[in-house]
């Protein structure tokens, strides 16, 4: 199915909006996660998201999908979004939001390497160049001066956990590509979240059994609401739509905007200041995205016509 220009433009806008929502995550988490362990936080996050998604499924009368696809999507959520959500929040407790933003900028590169290794998609040279240019902007952006969120590079444990989380999300982004092309984004997101939520049940029970009683304050509730609705339901629906329209590489490239939005929100809401030279990094990131966005979609390995179809092994 060939996307019309207007639909492509809407996909770009949705992806930019998603990056803005996800860019707010490190800032929100630093403020609201205190006093609540990551498993409990994510349990309520996905529970609330599912109470929104399943009524939307019924209201929109989406077509039924095969049971095997539902099982695949649930396993995908349990094996990728579960470790991503858990490891990212634990890592964020041990490192800065800016460092986590830098590591999130590695996602497009990891998606590219995984795709090449598994021969799932074959990127054009234009996409590769744009991706590398954009990542160079991420690196310069974070490494120039002292980022607004207070980066410290000495906490190896936090960096290690966030890196594992980013790898898990990269696997999700690439593995999710085919089903985003074949099924509505709402269906894909709902069953991926269902699998993620089910994986968090035993983790949460274990935490409740082994950890002291936790107090849920208003800040925790606000954080859960943000992560469940804007960052999860809206963000993942928009990201799935973008991945379906543009492919894993182009949509993944927009993740380089996450650290830009994260620092921007810290300036807006926390009155932090951005180093003047970091604006050059912003321009380099945008240049890489624009360069890649006007490129043709990469053909799937083994196919000259399909743009994003993943070949089954």
VOPAGU-2260 file (C-alpha; in pm, 1 decimal, decimal comma):
REM VOPAGU-2260
SITE   aa  ch    i         X         Y         Z
SITE  UNK   A    0       0,0       0,0       0,0
SITE  UNK   A    1     148,4     334,2    -106,1
SITE  UNK   A    2     105,9     617,8     140,2
SITE  UNK   A    3     -21,2     949,9       0,4
SITE  UNK   A    4     190,5    1266,7      58,9
SITE  UNK   A    5     -60,9    1402,3     311,8
SITE  UNK   A    6     -48,6    1075,1     505,3
SITE  UNK   A    7     331,3    1082,5     501,6
SITE  UNK   A    8     326,9    1437,6     640,8
SITE  UNK   A    9      87,0    1329,2     913,6
SITE  UNK   A   10     323,2    1042,8     995,9
SITE  UNK   A   11     610,0    1288,5    1036,9
SITE  UNK   A   12     399,3    1505,1    1268,0
SITE  UNK   A   13     294,0    1203,7    1475,8
SITE  UNK   A   14     654,9    1090,2    1510,5
SITE  UNK   A   15     769,0    1436,8    1618,7
SITE  UNK   A   16     480,6    1448,2    1866,8
SITE  UNK   A   17     580,4    1105,4    1999,5
SITE  UNK   A   18     938,6    1217,2    2051,4
SITE  UNK   A   19     810,4    1520,8    2244,0
SITE  UNK   A   20     600,1    1294,9    2468,5
SITE  UNK   A   21     889,4    1054,1    2521,9
SITE  UNK   A   22    1129,9    1342,4    2574,0
SITE  UNK   A   23     928,6    1436,3    2879,5
SITE  UNK   A   24     969,6    1090,3    3032,6
SITE  UNK   A   25    1314,4    1133,8    3199,7
SITE  UNK   A   26    1211,9    1469,4    3347,4
SITE  UNK   A   27     876,6    1336,9    3474,8
SITE  UNK   A   28    1033,9    1020,2    3612,1
SITE  UNK   A   29    1301,0    1207,0    3804,2
SITE  UNK   A   30    1024,5    1400,1    3981,4
SITE  UNK   A   31     758,6    1130,4    4029,5
SITE  UNK   A   32     935,2     793,9    4069,5
SITE  UNK   A   33    1066,9     861,2    4420,5
SITE  UNK   A   34     928,6     617,7    4678,6
SITE  UNK   A   35     781,3     372,8    4424,8
SITE  UNK   A   36     973,7      79,9    4280,2
SITE  UNK   A   37     988,8      49,0    3897,8
SITE  UNK   A   38     791,4    -278,5    3877,3
SITE  UNK   A   39     495,8    -136,7    4071,0
SITE  UNK   A   40     509,3     185,4    3873,3
SITE  UNK   A   41     505,5      -1,4    3540,2
SITE  UNK   A   42     233,4    -241,4    3660,2
SITE  UNK   A   43     -10,7      44,4    3716,1
SITE  UNK   A   44     110,8     225,3    3405,5
SITE  UNK   A   45      24,0     -61,4    3170,3
SITE  UNK   A   46    -291,4    -152,4    3363,8
SITE  UNK   A   47    -424,4     200,1    3314,6
SITE  UNK   A   48    -316,5     201,7    2949,2
SITE  UNK   A   49    -504,9    -123,6    2883,6
SITE  UNK   A   50    -822,8      11,1    3044,1
SITE  UNK   A   51    -811,3     274,6    2769,3
SITE  UNK   A   52    -697,3      59,8    2477,8
SITE  UNK   A   53    -946,3    -227,9    2503,6
SITE  UNK   A   54   -1255,4      -0,4    2502,2
SITE  UNK   A   55   -1100,6     178,2    2203,0
SITE  UNK   A   56   -1070,4    -157,8    2026,1
SITE  UNK   A   57   -1438,7    -227,3    2082,5
SITE  UNK   A   58   -1548,4     125,4    1990,6
SITE  UNK   A   59   -1349,1     132,4    1665,3
SITE  UNK   A   60   -1463,8    -215,7    1559,1
SITE  UNK   A   61   -1119,6    -311,6    1432,5
SITE  UNK   A   62   -1093,8    -634,8    1233,3
SITE  UNK   A   63   -1019,9    -956,2    1419,4
SITE  UNK   A   64    -665,6   -1084,8    1394,1
SITE  UNK   A   65    -545,8   -1447,1    1407,8
SITE  UNK   A   66    -478,5   -1592,2    1752,0
SITE  UNK   A   67    -119,3   -1669,5    1656,6
SITE  UNK   A   68     -60,2   -1300,0    1581,3
SITE  UNK   A   69    -205,5   -1202,2    1919,7
SITE  UNK   A   70      26,9   -1451,5    2089,9
SITE  UNK   A   71     324,4   -1320,4    1892,5
SITE  UNK   A   72     248,6    -960,2    1987,5
SITE  UNK   A   73     204,2   -1050,2    2353,8
SITE  UNK   A   74     533,9   -1239,4    2355,0
SITE  UNK   A   75     697,7    -944,6    2180,5
SITE  UNK   A   76     579,6    -713,5    2457,9
SITE  UNK   A   77     691,2    -953,0    2732,4
SITE  UNK   A   78    1035,3   -1002,5    2575,1
SITE  UNK   A   79    1110,0    -642,7    2470,4
SITE  UNK   A   80     891,2    -373,4    2630,4
SITE  UNK   A   81     894,8    -546,1    2968,9
SITE  UNK   A   82    1276,0    -537,7    3003,5
SITE  UNK   A   83    1287,9    -194,8    2838,8
SITE  UNK   A   84    1039,2     -41,8    3083,5
SITE  UNK   A   85    1194,8    -205,2    3388,5
SITE  UNK   A   86    1561,7    -151,6    3303,9
SITE  UNK   A   87    1512,8     206,9    3187,6
SITE  UNK   A   88    1350,7     315,4    3513,5
SITE  UNK   A   89    1604,3     130,6    3729,8
SITE  UNK   A   90    1889,0     277,4    3527,1
SITE  UNK   A   91    1738,2     624,6    3553,3
SITE  UNK   A   92    1763,9     596,1    3931,0
SITE  UNK   A   93    2141,2     558,1    3896,4
SITE  UNK   A   94    2224,6     800,7    3618,0
SITE  UNK   A   95    2109,5    1135,5    3482,9
SITE  UNK   A   96    1821,5    1200,9    3245,9
SITE  UNK   A   97    2061,2    1355,9    2993,9
SITE  UNK   A   98    2280,5    1044,7    2986,2
SITE  UNK   A   99    1969,0     831,7    2935,6
SITE  UNK   A  100    1874,1    1064,5    2650,3
SITE  UNK   A  101    2211,9    1013,8    2484,9
SITE  UNK   A  102    2176,1     636,8    2505,5
SITE  UNK   A  103    1824,6     658,6    2358,9
SITE  UNK   A  104    1986,2     829,6    2062,2
SITE  UNK   A  105    2168,0     503,3    1993,0
SITE  UNK   A  106    1840,8     328,3    1904,5
SITE  UNK   A  107    1848,3     401,5    1527,0
SITE  UNK   A  108    2206,2     275,2    1503,1
SITE  UNK   A  109    2118,1     -45,0    1690,3
SITE  UNK   A  110    1809,8     -94,0    1469,1
SITE  UNK   A  111    2032,1     -57,3    1162,8
SITE  UNK   A  112    2290,3    -304,2    1291,6
SITE  UNK   A  113    2024,9    -559,8    1390,9
SITE  UNK   A  114    1850,4    -523,6    1055,9
SITE  UNK   A  115    2173,6    -577,8     867,7
SITE  UNK   A  116    2271,0    -870,9    1087,1
SITE  UNK   A  117    1933,9   -1043,1    1047,0
SITE  UNK   A  118    1888,6    -928,5     685,0
SITE  UNK   A  119    1546,1    -794,8     770,0
SITE  UNK   A  120    1574,3    -460,2     590,0
SITE  UNK   A  121    1833,2    -316,1     354,9
SITE  UNK   A  122    1887,1      58,8     407,2
SITE  UNK   A  123    1998,1     293,4     132,9
SITE  UNK   A  124    2323,7     484,0     167,5
SITE  UNK   A  125    2125,4     805,0     206,8
SITE  UNK   A  126    1949,0     664,7     512,8
SITE  UNK   A  127    2277,4     539,1     659,7
SITE  UNK   A  128    2443,4     878,8     614,3
SITE  UNK   A  129    2144,0    1064,1     759,3
SITE  UNK   A  130    2136,2     829,1    1056,7
SITE  UNK   A  131    2506,2     876,2    1131,3
SITE  UNK   A  132    2481,7    1253,5    1092,5
SITE  UNK   A  133    2185,3    1264,8    1329,0
SITE  UNK   A  134    2360,2    1045,9    1586,7
SITE  UNK   A  135    2669,3    1266,7    1564,1
SITE  UNK   A  136    2439,6    1553,4    1655,9
SITE  UNK   A  137    2310,5    1357,3    1956,4
SITE  UNK   A  138    2664,7    1288,6    2075,5
SITE  UNK   A  139    2773,6    1649,8    2031,9
SITE  UNK   A  140    2453,1    1776,3    2191,9
SITE  UNK   A  141    2501,0    1576,3    2510,4
SITE  UNK   A  142    2880,5    1595,0    2534,8
SITE  UNK   A  143    2909,1    1972,3    2482,7
SITE  UNK   A  144    2924,6    2156,6    2811,4
SITE  UNK   A  145    2719,7    2046,2    3112,2
SITE  UNK   A  146    2372,5    1938,8    2996,8
SITE  UNK   A  147    2074,0    2097,6    3163,2
SITE  UNK   A  148    1969,9    1785,9    3345,4
SITE  UNK   A  149    2305,3    1742,2    3517,3
SITE  UNK   A  150    2481,0    1461,6    3333,9
SITE  UNK   A  151    2735,4    1255,5    3522,3
SITE  UNK   A  152    2928,7     994,2    3328,5
SITE  UNK   A  153    3071,0     802,7    3622,4
SITE  UNK   A  154    2778,3     578,3    3708,1
SITE  UNK   A  155    2859,1     270,7    3501,6
SITE  UNK   A  156    2576,8      65,0    3653,0
SITE  UNK   A  157    2303,6     306,1    3544,7
SITE  UNK   A  158    2455,7     346,9    3199,3
SITE  UNK   A  159    2474,3     -31,8    3161,2
SITE  UNK   A  160    2107,2     -80,3    3254,5
SITE  UNK   A  161    1983,9     197,6    3027,1
SITE  UNK   A  162    2196,0      54,8    2743,4
SITE  UNK   A  163    2028,6    -284,4    2784,9
SITE  UNK   A  164    1690,5    -108,4    2785,0
SITE  UNK   A  165    1773,4      69,3    2459,0
SITE  UNK   A  166    1876,2    -259,8    2297,4
SITE  UNK   A  167    1543,7    -414,1    2405,9
SITE  UNK   A  168    1348,9    -124,4    2253,8
SITE  UNK   A  169    1551,7    -151,0    1932,3
SITE  UNK   A  170    1453,4    -517,1    1901,6
SITE  UNK   A  171    1090,1    -417,9    1959,0
SITE  UNK   A  172    1106,1    -145,8    1694,1
SITE  UNK   A  173    1249,9    -378,3    1431,0
SITE  UNK   A  174    1039,4    -685,3    1518,7
SITE  UNK   A  175     720,2    -481,2    1522,3
SITE  UNK   A  176     764,4    -352,0    1167,3
SITE  UNK   A  177     579,8    -623,0     973,2
SITE  UNK   A  178     270,5    -634,4    1193,5
SITE  UNK   A  179     248,8    -255,4    1187,4
SITE  UNK   A  180     216,6    -286,3     810,3
SITE  UNK   A  181     -48,0    -558,0     818,5
SITE  UNK   A  182    -268,7    -467,3    1115,7
SITE  UNK   A  183    -409,2    -145,7    1269,9
SITE  UNK   A  184    -177,0      31,6    1510,9
SITE  UNK   A  185    -442,6      13,3    1783,0
SITE  UNK   A  186    -452,9    -367,3    1765,9
SITE  UNK   A  187     -74,8    -403,8    1764,6
SITE  UNK   A  188     -24,6    -163,8    2055,6
SITE  UNK   A  189    -300,6    -320,7    2266,6
SITE  UNK   A  190    -172,0    -677,5    2248,7
SITE  UNK   A  191     192,7    -573,9    2288,6
SITE  UNK   A  192      91,0    -384,8    2603,9
SITE  UNK   A  193    -112,7    -682,0    2726,1
SITE  UNK   A  194     193,1    -906,7    2705,7
SITE  UNK   A  195     403,1    -644,1    2880,5
SITE  UNK   A  196     146,7    -605,9    3159,3
SITE  UNK   A  197     122,1    -982,9    3215,1
SITE  UNK   A  198     502,1    -999,3    3244,5
SITE  UNK   A  199     492,0    -731,3    3514,0
SITE  UNK   A  200     244,4    -923,8    3732,5
SITE  UNK   A  201     498,4   -1171,5    3880,7
SITE  UNK   A  202     764,2    -898,5    3902,2
SITE  UNK   A  203     525,6    -675,4    4096,0
SITE  UNK   A  204     412,4    -956,2    4328,2
SITE  UNK   A  205     777,0   -1033,0    4402,7
SITE  UNK   A  206     847,5    -669,6    4485,7
SITE  UNK   A  207     540,6    -647,7    4711,6
SITE  UNK   A  208     648,3    -967,8    4886,1
SITE  UNK   A  209    1013,2    -872,8    4936,9
SITE  UNK   A  210    1003,1    -492,3    4968,2
SITE  UNK   A  211     860,7    -282,2    5251,6
SITE  UNK   A  212     520,0    -124,7    5204,0
SITE  UNK   A  213     527,8     162,3    4955,2
SITE  UNK   A  214     345,2     490,9    4985,9
SITE  UNK   A  215     181,8     614,6    4665,0
SITE  UNK   A  216     169,9     993,5    4666,8
SITE  UNK   A  217      16,3    1242,7    4427,5
SITE  UNK   A  218     346,1    1281,6    4244,5
SITE  UNK   A  219     351,7     904,8    4178,4
SITE  UNK   A  220      -7,7     916,1    4051,8
SITE  UNK   A  221      75,7    1205,2    3819,7
SITE  UNK   A  222     375,3    1014,1    3683,6
SITE  UNK   A  223     168,3     699,9    3623,8
SITE  UNK   A  224     -98,3     902,8    3442,5
SITE  UNK   A  225     161,7    1065,0    3218,7
SITE  UNK   A  226     333,1     735,5    3139,2
SITE  UNK   A  227       3,1     552,0    3081,1
SITE  UNK   A  228    -176,4     800,4    2856,1
SITE  UNK   A  229      52,2    1045,7    2670,9
SITE  UNK   A  230     375,9     844,9    2681,2
SITE  UNK   A  231     220,2     498,5    2631,4
SITE  UNK   A  232    -122,9     499,2    2465,1
SITE  UNK   A  233     -76,7     807,5    2247,1
SITE  UNK   A  234     298,6     774,4    2200,0
SITE  UNK   A  235     302,8     408,7    2096,7
SITE  UNK   A  236       0,6     445,5    1869,9
SITE  UNK   A  237     166,6     735,7    1690,3
SITE  UNK   A  238     501,1     554,6    1677,0
SITE  UNK   A  239     337,8     240,5    1536,6
SITE  UNK   A  240     162,1     450,9    1272,4
SITE  UNK   A  241     491,7     613,8    1176,8
SITE  UNK   A  242     672,3     280,4    1161,1
SITE  UNK   A  243     398,1     142,6     935,8
SITE  UNK   A  244     414,7     440,2     699,9
SITE  UNK   A  245     790,4     503,8     692,4
SITE  UNK   A  246     959,3     181,2     799,3
SITE  UNK   A  247    1176,9      90,2    1097,0
SITE  UNK   A  248    1481,1     293,9     990,1
SITE  UNK   A  249    1311,6     625,0     913,9
SITE  UNK   A  250    1080,1     610,4    1213,8
SITE  UNK   A  251    1364,1     503,0    1443,1
SITE  UNK   A  252    1570,8     799,3    1327,0
SITE  UNK   A  253    1326,8    1038,1    1495,6
SITE  UNK   A  254    1430,9     895,7    1834,8
SITE  UNK   A  255    1731,6    1125,6    1807,0
SITE  UNK   A  256    1490,8    1407,6    1894,8
SITE  UNK   A  257    1416,8    1260,6    2238,4
SITE  UNK   A  258    1722,9    1410,3    2416,0
SITE  UNK   A  259    1654,1    1745,6    2249,3
SITE  UNK   A  260    1300,0    1753,7    2385,6
SITE  UNK   A  261    1417,0    1624,1    2724,2
SITE  UNK   A  262    1659,5    1912,1    2771,4
SITE  UNK   A  263    1407,6    2157,2    2624,2
SITE  UNK   A  264    1148,7    2055,5    2882,8
SITE  UNK   A  265    1403,9    2090,3    3160,4
SITE  UNK   A  266    1464,0    2447,8    3042,3
SITE  UNK   A  267    1092,2    2520,1    3023,3
SITE  UNK   A  268     974,5    2356,0    3344,5
SITE  UNK   A  269    1285,9    2336,7    3562,0
SITE  UNK   A  270    1444,0    2667,7    3455,2
SITE  UNK   A  271    1767,4    2496,9    3349,4
SITE  UNK   A  272    1998,3    2664,6    3096,5
SITE  UNK   A  273    2124,0    2512,3    2771,4
SITE  UNK   A  274    2487,9    2563,1    2670,0
SITE  UNK   A  275    2502,3    2781,9    2360,3
SITE  UNK   A  276    2715,9    2533,3    2166,9
SITE  UNK   A  277    2455,3    2261,6    2221,1
SITE  UNK   A  278    2225,6    2436,9    1974,1
SITE  UNK   A  279    2466,8    2326,8    1700,9
SITE  UNK   A  280    2392,0    1968,2    1801,7
SITE  UNK   A  281    2019,5    2038,6    1763,0
SITE  UNK   A  282    2074,9    2167,1    1408,2
SITE  UNK   A  283    2287,3    1862,2    1317,4
SITE  UNK   A  284    2017,1    1626,3    1448,9
SITE  UNK   A  285    1748,4    1802,8    1246,0
SITE  UNK   A  286    1970,3    1800,8     936,2
SITE  UNK   A  287    2011,9    1423,4     960,9
SITE  UNK   A  288    1637,2    1373,1     999,8
SITE  UNK   A  289    1550,8    1599,8     706,0
SITE  UNK   A  290    1814,9    1433,1     487,3
SITE  UNK   A  291    1678,5    1087,3     561,4
SITE  UNK   A  292    1311,9    1186,1     549,6
SITE  UNK   A  293    1335,1    1287,9     182,8
SITE  UNK   A  294    1509,7     963,9      92,8
SITE  UNK   A  295    1325,8     671,6     -62,4
SITE  UNK   A  296    1225,7     395,1     175,2
SITE  UNK   A  297    1471,9     104,0     183,2
SITE  UNK   A  298    1366,7    -215,5       6,6
SITE  UNK   A  299    1327,8    -524,5     214,0
SITE  UNK   A  300    1600,3    -781,4     176,0
SITE  UNK   A  301    1519,0   -1010,8    -111,2
SITE  UNK   A  302    1248,2    -786,4    -254,7
SITE  UNK   A  303    1266,3    -506,5    -508,1
SITE  UNK   A  304     913,3    -376,8    -458,8
SITE  UNK   A  305     823,5    -394,9     -91,2
SITE  UNK   A  306     964,9    -116,7     121,6
SITE  UNK   A  307     931,0    -234,7     476,4
SITE  UNK   A  308     818,0    -595,3     464,2
SITE  UNK   A  309    1022,4    -821,1     687,9
SITE  UNK   A  310    1127,8   -1149,4     534,1
SITE  UNK   A  311    1042,5   -1442,1     757,0
SITE  UNK   A  312    1336,0   -1664,2     838,0
